[in-house]
Amino acid sequence: MQLTIQDAFALAARHEAAGRAGEARAIYDEILSTLPEHPGALFKIAEQELAAGEHDSARERLERALAAAREQSLPIHEICVVLARLHLARGDRRASASAIDAALAARPENAALLARLGAIALDAGAFSIAERCYRRVQARGWGDSATAAGLTLALTGQHRFQEAQASARRGLEVHPGDIALLHALGNALMASGAAADACGVLEDCALRAPDDAGVRVSLGGACLDAGYAAKAREHLERAIALGAAGGEVWDNLGLAYRMLKDDEAALHAFERALEVDPALTPARVNLVHTRHFLCEWDGLDDCERRLAATLDDAAGDVRWSPFVALAMPLSPGQQLAVARRWSHAMLPTPVPRRPAPPRNGRLRIGYLSASFHEHPTARLMVGLFEEHDRNRFEITGYSYGPDDRSALRARVRAAFDRWRDVRSAPDAEVARLIREDGIDLLVDRAGHTLGGRLAILAARPAPVQVHYMSFPGTIGYDAVDGIIADAEVIPPGSEAFYHEQVWRLPRCYYVTDRRRGLPAPARRTDHGLTEGALVLACLNQTYKLRRALFAAWMEALRAAPDAVLWLLVNQDRARSNLRGEAERAGIDPERLVFARSLPQDAHIARLRCADLALDTLPYGSHTSGVDALWAGVPMLTCRGATFAGRVGASLLLASGLTDLIADSPDAYAARLLDLVQEPARLDEYRNFLERTRDENPLFDTSGFARDWEALLDRIYDDAVGRN
């Protein structure tokens, strides 16, 4: 007896349930030979094709099934679920979210189906859609722990951290000790900036589920955020041993290795991450940056081009650290795109700007920083804090960095009217404290540098919020109203490449401290330098070194047989790479002298052994340039195309050594050749710096403070005028 279409479909379903997929497929094909647009048969074959990885064919059948179901007024929910899974498998998160939206628009009543949609939406990064799914599940009285955990993750993904934590805690009241809820709570705490609290929750979770790889991955991430590099490595390696195989876990493990100064292990971890997931932009960024540190220049240009190409992919992974972009040969427009994309994807959406109230007494200035300890920028800024006019300004320090109990830490703390140690406070709590302190103008001191906490600014705790000094580029974030610079680092006419308003000081924007000490010069022989050598020094970090300028340095060594190149290199692999580069250029590798990091006074003492400091591109000298000039060492620089590459020129303009500023790499190389063949000129520059140190404008901290305060007045008054 011939089966009806309905009976045939039921028989195929029984075959499928029994694991006889081939028999089922034959029946579905027979149904389609009679009814080519039968939605059920199209759907079932598409499911099989999806399982087999035949995505194009599955997509075509699902779209036909969806159209047929709509035409026949049949339910479309299950088709949309599978279509969403298919798009996600193809890496098209936007299309996946649209499919989930279509399912929700049909208003399914089944709570289990809604929960499945919510889980797919989470995987697609469609957090607001996921929230709608889980809210509708809860509205139907389904209050299981998975739903509460899913809602927590959806709220976390929207940066609604307090709501997320409340959702998890409500769930834990009903389901105490639930692993999924503890895990979700830990992730919400971590995302809110409460890394230490997140570690505590996730450690409890790991004790309850010691073999849960996902929990170990999250705990490793929380340890990274909290600065516990060794613990992060331990948990991430354990996660991999337990089966965690995604690119993200390898990427985080690479970051842990980097924090532990094991750049070679980091390099391998980032390479492994990209083997697993070639589209994982953060891993590619971290790989490029690690290659910068190790001076792995072969193939670097291609790596950087592939990374830059992601800016043209609107649907690609936008998690590209703007700090890494500073060290790449990018245009100002590309750096702006990187900063905006990162800020939009990784930081909370800021609340609307609130009006700046008219002045009432002293202007209250807040300085938000992780570097109020023995740190290069703290050494330069402390004099400014001390010079503030207390009759006109009240200053508060918000420190979220370590307390190293150093003399510099004590000096910085004593310079403030009020001091807030907010290391362990989550972002929302820090923002609340700033608001309660009545801060009028908040100066962020980290930007996109490692460990920065720009999310604090999202709540707009101060009516005016600006960035200064640590990050030489646009922040690209709506919570930052202005960036403070000068006319050299951000030339007039280039404001279009800055997301925030540009404010310029009338002098070099880079503050210095005239009270810093000047130790006696070290002996050259103590640092591997011979007394008669011409010492060309680049004591920048290795990530700023590039092959093109290094080639110019090799030309200088070739022209001056008594010259040596003195470099600050802490990694053995970087030393080997640089020696190899010198040898390929025909230079004896022994003419490269390597230094290691030293405490500040010892560093300045040895720096005085140099004859000429060599600036870098595209990311030039900042604090290292100030250190050289303070030590009496002239510096040769080349104006770059971006803020980060023009700081050296600003320092030299302020110090009076304008003829050491080149306008192109070729001019830089030619000027260097002239200088190494006329070392008497270097002595003249050194004598000038030594002779003018006490009155040199670059080291005029008091004058800088007056200009700084006048600019802060202008910035605030402008904000009041725009109310």
TILUM-592638 format. One line per 10 residues: number of its first residue (from 1); their letters; for each residue x, y, z of C-alpha. Coordinates in Angstrom, 1 decimal, padded with zeros to 4 digits. Layout:
REM TILUM-592638
NUM> A> X Y Z  ...
This chain:
REM TILUM-592638
1> MQLTIQDAFA> 000.0 000.0 000.0  001.4 003.4 -001.0  002.1 005.7 002.0  000.6 009.2 002.2  003.0 012.1 002.5  002.1 012.4 006.1  002.8 008.8 006.9  006.0 008.8 004.9  007.2 011.8 006.8  006.4 010.0 010.1
11> LAARHEAAGR> 008.3 006.9 008.9  011.3 009.0 008.0  011.2 010.6 011.5  011.2 007.1 013.1  014.2 006.1 011.0  016.0 009.2 012.1  015.2 008.7 015.7  016.6 005.1 015.4  019.9 006.5 013.9  019.1 005.4 010.4
21> AGEARAIYDE> 019.8 008.8 008.8  020.3 007.4 005.3  016.9 005.7 005.2  015.3 008.9 006.5  017.1 011.0 003.8  015.8 008.7 001.1  012.2 009.2 002.2  012.7 013.0 002.5  014.1 013.1 -001.1  011.1 011.1 -002.3
31> ILSTLPEHPG> 008.7 013.5 -000.6  010.5 016.4 -002.3  010.2 014.7 -005.7  006.5 014.9 -005.3  006.3 018.2 -003.3  009.5 020.2 -004.0  008.7 022.8 -001.4  007.6 020.6 001.4  008.8 022.6 004.4  009.3 019.6 006.7
41> ALFKIAEQEL> 011.4 017.6 004.3  013.5 020.6 003.4  014.0 021.3 007.1  015.0 017.8 008.0  017.5 017.4 005.1  019.0 020.8 006.0  019.5 019.6 009.6  021.4 016.6 008.3  023.5 018.9 006.0  024.3 021.2 008.8
51> AAGEHDSARE> 025.5 018.3 010.9  027.7 017.3 008.0  029.1 020.8 007.6  027.4 021.3 004.2  026.5 024.9 005.1  025.7 026.3 001.7  023.3 023.6 000.8  021.7 023.7 004.3  021.2 027.4 004.0  019.5 027.2 000.7
61> RLERALAAAR> 017.1 024.5 001.9  016.3 026.3 005.2  015.4 029.5 003.3  013.1 027.5 001.0  011.6 025.8 004.0  011.0 029.1 005.8  009.4 030.7 002.7  007.1 027.6 002.2  006.1 027.5 005.9  005.2 031.2 005.8
71> EQSLPIHEIC> 003.2 030.7 002.6  001.3 027.8 004.2  000.9 029.7 007.6  002.8 027.0 009.4  005.0 027.5 012.5  008.5 028.8 011.7  010.1 028.7 015.1  012.2 025.5 014.7  013.3 026.5 011.2  014.5 029.9 012.6
81> VVLARLHLAR> 016.4 028.1 015.4  018.3 025.9 013.0  018.9 028.8 010.6  020.3 030.8 013.5  022.6 027.9 014.4  023.7 027.6 010.7  024.6 031.3 010.5  026.5 031.1 013.7  028.5 028.1 012.4  029.3 030.1 009.3
91> GDRRASASAI> 030.6 033.0 011.5  027.8 035.4 010.5  026.6 036.6 013.9  024.4 039.4 012.4  022.4 036.9 010.3  022.1 034.6 013.3  020.6 037.4 015.4  018.2 038.2 012.6  017.0 034.6 012.5  016.4 034.6 016.2
101> DAALAARPEN> 014.6 037.9 015.9  012.3 036.3 013.3  011.6 033.4 015.6  010.7 035.8 018.5  008.5 037.9 016.2  006.4 034.8 015.6  005.9 034.7 019.4  006.6 031.1 020.3  005.1 030.0 023.6  007.4 027.0 024.3
111> AALLARLGAI> 009.8 028.0 027.1  012.3 025.3 026.1  012.5 026.7 022.6  012.9 030.3 023.9  015.7 029.1 026.1  017.4 027.5 023.1  017.0 030.8 021.2  018.6 032.6 024.2  021.6 030.3 024.2  022.2 030.8 020.5
121> ALDAGAFSIA> 021.8 034.6 020.8  024.4 034.6 023.6  026.8 032.7 021.3  026.1 035.2 018.5  026.8 038.1 020.8  023.2 039.3 020.4  022.8 040.1 024.1  019.7 042.3 024.0  017.9 039.5 022.0  019.2 036.9 024.5
131> ERCYRRVQAR> 017.7 039.0 027.3  014.3 039.1 025.6  014.4 035.3 025.2  015.2 034.7 028.8  012.8 037.3 030.1  010.0 035.5 028.2  011.1 032.2 029.6  010.8 033.6 033.1  007.5 035.2 032.3  006.2 031.7 031.6
141> GWGDSATAAG> 007.2 030.5 035.1  010.3 028.6 034.1  012.7 029.6 036.8  015.5 027.1 036.4  019.1 028.0 037.1  020.2 027.8 033.4  017.7 030.6 032.6  018.9 032.8 035.4  022.5 032.2 034.4  021.6 033.0 030.7
151> LTLALTGQHR> 019.9 036.2 031.7  023.0 037.2 033.8  025.3 036.6 030.8  023.0 038.6 028.5  022.9 041.6 030.9  026.7 041.3 031.3  027.1 041.4 027.6  025.2 044.7 027.6  027.5 046.1 030.3  024.5 046.3 032.8
161> FQEAQASARR> 026.7 044.8 035.5  024.7 045.6 038.6  021.6 044.1 037.0  023.6 041.1 036.0  025.0 040.5 039.5  021.5 040.9 040.9  020.1 038.4 038.5  022.8 035.8 039.5  022.3 036.5 043.2  018.6 036.0 043.0
171> GLEVHPGDIA> 019.1 032.7 041.2  021.6 031.6 043.8  019.0 032.2 046.5  016.8 029.6 044.9  019.7 027.4 043.6  022.5 027.8 046.1  025.9 026.6 044.9  024.8 026.2 041.3  027.8 026.1 039.1  026.3 027.9 036.1
181> LLHALGNALM> 025.1 030.7 038.3  028.4 031.1 040.2  030.2 031.0 036.9  027.9 033.7 035.4  028.3 035.9 038.6  032.0 035.6 038.4  032.0 036.8 034.8  029.7 039.7 035.6  032.0 040.8 038.4  035.0 040.5 036.2
191> ASGAAADACG> 033.4 042.5 033.4  032.5 045.2 036.0  036.1 045.8 036.9  035.8 043.9 040.3  038.5 041.4 039.3  039.5 040.4 042.8  035.9 039.7 043.7  035.5 037.7 040.5  038.5 035.6 041.4  036.9 034.8 044.8
201> VLEDCALRAP> 033.6 033.7 043.2  035.3 031.7 040.4  037.7 030.0 042.8  034.7 028.8 044.8  033.2 027.6 041.5  036.4 025.8 040.6  036.4 024.0 044.0  032.9 022.8 043.4  033.6 021.8 039.8  037.3 021.1 039.6
211> DDAGVRVSLG> 037.1 019.5 036.2  035.0 022.2 034.5  037.2 023.6 031.8  035.0 026.6 031.2  035.2 027.7 034.8  039.0 027.4 034.6  039.0 029.6 031.5  037.0 032.3 033.2  039.1 032.1 036.4  042.2 032.4 034.3
221> GACLDAGYAA> 040.8 035.6 032.7  039.8 037.0 036.1  043.3 036.4 037.4  044.8 038.2 034.4  042.6 041.2 035.1  043.6 041.1 038.7  047.3 041.0 037.8  047.8 037.4 039.1  049.8 036.2 036.1  051.2 033.0 037.7
231> KAREHLERAI> 047.7 031.9 038.8  046.2 032.8 035.4  048.8 030.6 033.7  048.1 027.7 036.1  044.3 027.8 035.6  044.5 028.3 031.8  047.0 025.4 031.4  044.6 023.3 033.5  041.7 024.3 031.3  043.5 023.2 028.2
241> ALGAAGGEVW> 044.4 019.9 029.9  040.7 019.5 030.7  039.8 019.9 027.0  039.4 023.6 026.5  040.4 024.1 022.9  039.1 027.5 021.7  041.3 030.2 020.5  040.3 032.5 023.4  041.9 030.2 026.0  045.2 030.1 024.1
251> DNLGLAYRML> 045.1 033.9 023.6  044.6 034.4 027.3  047.4 032.0 028.1  049.7 034.0 025.8  048.8 037.1 027.8  049.7 035.3 031.0  053.1 034.4 029.6  053.6 037.9 028.5  052.9 039.2 032.0  055.4 036.7 033.3
261> KDDEAALHAF> 058.0 038.0 030.8  058.1 034.8 028.8  057.5 036.3 025.4  058.7 033.2 023.5  056.0 031.0 025.2  053.5 033.8 024.5  054.4 033.8 020.8  053.7 030.1 020.5  050.4 030.5 022.4  049.2 033.3 020.1
271> ERALEVDPAL> 050.2 031.2 017.1  048.2 028.3 018.5  045.2 030.5 019.1  045.2 031.5 015.4  045.5 027.9 014.3  042.4 027.2 016.2  040.5 030.4 015.1  042.1 032.3 012.3  039.4 035.1 012.6  040.3 035.8 016.3
281> TPARVNLVHT> 041.5 039.4 016.0  042.8 039.8 019.6  045.1 036.8 019.1  046.4 038.3 015.8  046.9 041.7 017.6  048.8 040.0 020.4  050.9 038.0 018.0  051.9 041.1 016.2  052.7 043.0 019.4  054.8 040.1 020.7
291> RHFLCEWDGL> 056.7 040.0 017.5  057.3 043.7 018.0  058.8 042.9 021.4  061.0 040.1 020.1  062.1 042.0 017.0  060.7 039.2 014.9  060.7 041.3 011.7  060.7 038.6 009.0  057.1 038.4 007.8  055.9 041.2 010.2
301> DDCERRLAAT> 054.8 043.5 007.4  052.5 040.8 006.1  051.1 040.2 009.6  050.4 043.8 010.0  048.7 044.1 006.6  046.4 041.2 007.4  045.5 042.9 010.7  044.9 046.3 009.0  042.6 044.5 006.5  040.2 043.7 009.3
311> LDDAAGDVRW> 039.3 047.4 009.5  037.5 046.9 006.1  035.4 043.9 007.4  032.3 045.4 009.0  031.3 042.0 010.3  034.7 041.0 011.6  036.0 040.8 015.2  036.8 044.4 016.2  038.7 043.6 019.4  042.0 045.3 018.3
321> SPFVALAMPL> 043.8 047.0 021.2  044.4 050.7 020.2  047.6 050.6 022.1  049.1 048.0 019.7  047.9 050.2 016.8  050.2 053.0 018.0  053.3 050.9 017.2  052.1 050.0 013.7  052.6 052.0 010.5  048.9 053.1 010.4
331> SPGQQLAVAR> 047.4 056.4 009.3  045.7 058.7 011.8  042.4 057.7 010.2  043.1 054.0 010.8  044.1 054.7 014.4  040.8 056.5 014.9  038.9 053.6 013.4  040.7 051.1 015.7  040.0 053.2 018.8  036.3 053.7 017.9
341> RWSHAMLPTP> 035.7 050.1 017.1  037.4 048.8 020.3  035.6 051.4 022.5  032.2 050.6 021.0  032.7 046.8 021.4  034.6 046.6 024.7  033.4 049.5 026.8  030.0 050.3 028.3  027.8 052.8 026.5  028.2 056.1 028.3
351> VPRRPAPPRN> 025.3 057.8 029.9  024.5 061.3 028.5  026.8 064.1 029.4  025.5 066.1 032.3  025.6 069.9 032.5  028.7 071.4 034.0  027.5 073.6 037.0  028.9 077.2 037.2  032.0 077.5 039.4  031.5 077.7 043.1
361> GRLRIGYLSA> 034.9 078.3 044.8  037.8 076.2 043.9  037.7 074.0 040.8  037.8 070.4 041.9  040.1 068.3 039.8  040.3 064.5 039.9  043.3 062.5 038.6  042.4 058.9 037.8  045.5 056.6 037.4  047.1 053.2 037.8
371> SFHEHPTARL> 050.6 054.7 038.0  050.8 056.5 041.3  053.8 054.5 042.4  057.4 054.0 041.3  056.5 054.5 037.6  057.9 056.7 034.8  054.9 058.9 034.5  054.5 059.4 038.2  058.1 060.6 038.4  057.2 063.2 035.8
381> MVGLFEEHDR> 053.8 064.3 037.1  054.4 064.5 040.8  055.9 068.0 040.5  052.8 069.2 038.8  050.6 068.0 041.6  052.8 069.8 044.1  052.7 073.0 042.1  048.9 073.2 041.9  047.6 076.5 043.2  045.6 075.4 046.2
391> NRFEITGYSY> 043.7 078.7 046.4  042.1 078.0 043.0  042.2 074.2 042.7  041.4 071.2 044.9  042.9 068.0 043.6  042.0 064.4 044.4  044.0 061.3 043.4  042.1 058.2 042.5  044.7 055.4 042.5  043.8 051.9 041.2
401> GPDDRSALRA> 047.4 050.8 040.8  049.6 048.9 043.3  050.9 050.4 046.6  054.6 049.6 046.3  055.4 051.6 049.5  058.0 053.5 047.6  059.2 057.0 048.4  057.7 058.2 045.1  054.3 056.8 046.1  054.5 058.6 049.4
411> RVRAAFDRWR> 055.4 061.9 047.6  052.6 061.6 045.1  050.0 060.8 047.9  051.2 063.8 050.0  050.7 066.1 047.0  047.0 065.6 046.8  044.3 067.3 048.9  042.4 064.0 049.0  043.6 060.5 048.3  041.4 057.5 047.3
421> DVRSAPDAEV> 042.9 054.1 046.9  040.3 052.3 044.7  042.3 049.2 043.7  039.7 046.8 044.9  036.6 048.8 044.0  034.5 047.9 041.0  034.1 050.5 038.3  030.6 051.5 039.4  031.8 052.1 043.0  034.8 054.2 041.8
431> ARLIREDGID> 032.4 056.3 039.7  030.0 056.8 042.6  032.9 058.0 044.8  034.1 060.5 042.2  030.5 061.9 041.9  030.1 062.1 045.7  033.5 063.9 045.9  032.0 066.6 043.6  034.8 066.4 041.0  034.3 069.1 038.4
441> LLVDRAGHTL> 036.9 067.9 035.9  038.3 064.3 035.8  041.7 063.7 034.2  042.1 060.1 033.0  045.7 059.1 033.0  045.6 055.7 031.4  043.5 055.6 028.3  043.9 052.4 026.4  047.2 051.4 028.1  047.4 048.0 029.8
451> GGRLAILAAR> 045.2 048.0 032.9  043.4 051.2 032.1  039.8 051.5 033.5  038.0 053.7 031.0  034.7 052.0 032.0  034.7 054.1 035.1  034.1 057.1 032.9  031.0 055.5 031.4  028.8 056.7 034.2  030.1 060.3 033.7
461> PAPVQVHYMS> 031.0 060.8 037.4  032.3 064.2 036.5  030.6 066.7 034.2  033.9 067.2 032.2  036.2 064.2 031.5  039.5 064.5 029.6  042.5 062.3 028.8  046.1 063.3 029.4  049.6 062.0 028.7  049.7 058.2 028.9
471> FPGTIGYDAV> 048.0 057.2 025.6  049.3 059.3 022.7  046.3 059.0 020.4  042.6 059.4 020.2  040.6 057.4 022.8  037.6 057.1 020.5  035.1 056.9 023.4  032.1 059.1 024.0  032.8 059.2 027.7  036.0 061.2 027.0
481> DGIIADAEVI> 035.3 064.8 026.2  038.7 066.1 025.4  042.4 065.2 024.9  045.2 067.4 026.0  048.1 067.9 023.6  050.2 070.7 021.9  050.4 072.1 018.4  053.3 069.8 017.5  051.8 066.4 018.5  048.4 067.3 017.1
491> PPGSEAFYHE> 049.0 070.0 014.4  046.1 072.4 013.7  044.0 071.0 011.0  044.3 067.4 012.1  041.3 067.5 014.6  039.2 065.3 012.3  041.4 062.3 013.4  040.4 062.7 017.0  037.1 061.6 018.4  037.2 064.0 021.3
501> QVWRLPRCYY> 037.8 067.8 021.4  041.5 068.7 021.1  042.9 071.1 023.7  046.4 072.4 023.3  048.9 073.7 025.8  051.0 076.6 024.6  054.2 074.6 025.4  055.2 070.9 025.1  052.3 068.9 026.5  054.7 066.5 028.3
511> VTDRRRGLPA> 055.1 067.4 031.9  058.4 067.0 033.7  059.6 067.4 037.3  062.4 069.8 037.9  063.0 068.4 041.4  063.9 065.0 040.2  067.5 064.1 041.0  070.4 063.9 038.6  072.9 061.2 039.7  076.5 061.3 038.8
521> PARRTDHGLT> 077.4 059.6 035.5  078.1 055.8 035.7  081.3 054.4 034.4  081.0 053.2 030.9  082.9 050.0 031.6  080.2 049.0 034.2  077.8 048.8 031.3  079.8 047.1 028.6  080.8 050.3 026.9  084.4 051.3 026.1
531> EGALVLACLN> 085.6 054.8 027.0  086.6 055.8 023.5  083.5 054.6 021.7  080.8 056.8 020.2  077.7 055.6 022.0  074.4 055.7 020.0  071.7 054.8 022.4  068.1 053.7 022.0  066.8 052.7 025.4  063.2 052.5 024.4
541> QTYKLRRALF> 061.3 049.2 024.8  061.9 046.8 022.0  058.4 047.0 020.6  059.3 050.4 019.3  062.2 049.2 017.1  061.6 048.7 013.4  063.7 047.3 010.6  063.8 050.5 008.5  065.3 052.7 011.2  067.5 049.9 012.4
551> AAWMEALRAA> 069.0 049.9 008.8  069.8 053.6 009.2  071.5 052.9 012.4  073.6 050.2 010.7  074.6 052.7 008.1  075.8 055.0 010.8  077.9 052.2 012.4  079.4 051.5 009.0  080.3 055.2 008.6  081.8 055.5 012.1
561> PDAVLWLLVN> 084.0 052.4 013.0  084.3 053.6 016.6  080.5 053.8 017.2  078.4 051.2 019.0  074.7 050.8 019.3  073.4 050.6 022.9  069.9 049.0 023.2  067.6 048.1 026.1  066.7 044.5 025.5  065.6 042.1 028.2
571> QDRARSNLRG> 064.7 039.1 026.0  067.3 036.6 024.7  065.4 036.0 021.5  065.2 039.7 020.7  069.0 040.0 021.2  069.6 037.1 018.9  067.3 038.6 016.3  069.0 042.0 016.5  072.5 040.5 016.3  071.4 038.5 013.2
581> EAERAGIDPE> 070.0 041.7 011.6  073.3 043.5 012.2  075.3 040.6 010.7  073.1 040.6 007.6  073.9 044.4 007.3  077.6 043.6 007.4  078.1 044.9 011.0  079.9 043.0 013.6  077.2 041.9 016.1  079.6 042.7 019.0
591> RLVFARSLPQ> 079.0 046.4 018.2  075.5 046.0 019.6  075.6 046.5 023.4  072.6 045.3 025.3  071.3 046.8 028.5  068.7 045.5 030.9  066.1 047.4 032.9  067.4 049.2 036.0  065.9 051.3 038.8  065.4 054.9 037.9
601> DAHIARLRCA> 068.5 056.5 039.4  070.8 053.8 038.1  069.2 054.2 034.7  069.7 057.9 034.5  073.3 057.5 035.7  074.1 055.0 032.9  072.2 057.1 030.4  074.7 059.9 030.9  077.2 057.6 029.2  075.5 058.0 025.8
611> DLALDTLPYG> 076.6 060.5 023.2  073.3 060.5 021.2  069.8 059.1 021.8  068.1 057.7 018.8  064.3 058.2 018.5  062.0 055.6 016.9  059.0 055.5 014.5  056.1 055.1 014.3  056.0 055.1 018.1  058.7 057.4 019.4
621> SHTSGVDALW> 060.3 058.3 022.7  058.2 059.8 025.4  059.5 059.4 029.0  062.7 057.9 027.5  063.2 061.1 025.5  062.7 063.3 028.6  065.2 061.1 030.5  067.8 061.5 027.8  067.5 065.3 027.6  067.4 065.6 031.4
631> AGVPMLTCRG> 070.6 063.5 031.5  072.2 065.9 029.0  072.1 063.5 026.1  070.9 065.1 022.8  068.3 063.1 020.8  067.8 062.8 017.1  064.1 062.4 016.1  061.9 062.2 013.0  058.5 063.7 012.8  055.9 060.9 012.3
641> ATFAGRVGAS> 052.4 060.9 010.9  050.7 060.3 014.2  050.7 061.7 017.8  052.8 058.8 019.0  055.5 059.6 016.5  055.7 063.4 017.1  056.4 063.6 020.8  060.1 063.6 020.3  059.8 066.6 018.1  057.7 068.4 020.8
651> LLLASGLTDL> 060.4 067.6 023.4  063.2 069.0 021.2  061.3 072.1 020.3  060.8 072.8 024.0  064.4 072.1 024.9  065.8 074.3 022.1  067.4 071.5 019.9  065.3 072.1 016.8  068.0 071.1 014.3  067.8 067.6 015.6
661> IADSPDAYAA> 064.3 067.2 014.2  064.1 065.5 010.8  061.0 065.6 008.6  061.4 062.3 006.9  063.2 059.0 007.5  065.6 059.8 004.7  066.5 063.1 006.3  066.8 061.3 009.7  069.3 058.8 008.2  071.3 061.6 006.5
671> RLLDLVQEPA> 071.4 063.7 009.7  072.6 060.7 011.7  075.4 060.1 009.2  076.5 063.8 009.6  076.4 063.6 013.4  078.5 060.4 013.7  081.1 061.9 011.5  081.1 065.2 013.4  081.0 064.1 017.1  082.1 067.6 018.2
681> RLDEYRNFLE> 078.6 068.7 017.4  077.2 066.2 019.9  079.5 067.7 022.6  078.0 071.1 021.8  074.5 069.8 022.2  075.4 068.1 025.4  077.0 071.3 026.8  073.9 073.3 025.8  071.6 070.9 027.7  073.9 070.8 030.8
691> RTRDENPLFD> 074.3 074.6 030.8  070.5 075.4 030.4  069.0 072.6 032.5  067.9 075.0 035.3  066.1 077.4 033.0  065.2 075.1 030.1  061.5 075.4 029.3  061.1 071.7 029.0  062.0 071.3 032.7  060.0 074.4 033.9
701> TSGFARDWEA> 057.5 072.6 036.2  056.2 075.8 037.7  055.6 077.4 034.4  054.0 074.3 033.1  051.6 074.2 036.1  050.4 077.7 035.4  049.8 076.9 031.7  048.1 073.7 032.8  045.8 075.4 035.2  044.9 078.1 032.7
711> LLDRIYDDAV> 043.9 075.3 030.2  041.8 073.5 032.8  040.0 076.8 033.5  039.3 077.1 029.7  038.1 073.6 029.4  035.7 073.9 032.3  034.4 077.3 031.3  033.8 076.1 027.8  031.7 073.2 029.2  029.7 075.6 031.3
721> GRN> 029.1 077.8 028.3  027.7 074.9 026.3  025.1 074.0 028.9
